[in-house]
Amino acid sequence: MAEKELIGEVSNYFEHVGVAAIKLSSPLKVGDKVQITGGEKTDFEQTISSMQVHRDKVEKSKPGDEVGIKVDQKVRKGYRIFKV
């Protein structure tokens, strides 16, 4: 199995809209598949369906960006994001 690449970590979570803010250390684009892990029970994969930077919809982002993505499950600050 290929080594997964750590691409960022959750910096905030907005429960009312199900959106995670992620500080990126690697590029990310719409359509990429990611794995989100953290806590005792959180470990899931999902495909990025949309992404925003400062509330503007973007198709791709670069290292250092902080992006908002819709997440399938509740996450917390510090959870790690891997590209699958």
Summary of the structure (lengths in Angstrom):
residues: 84
radius of gyration: 11.5
end to end distance: 10.6
largest distance: 36.3
contacts: 233
relative contact order: 0.37
helix: 0%
strand: 56%
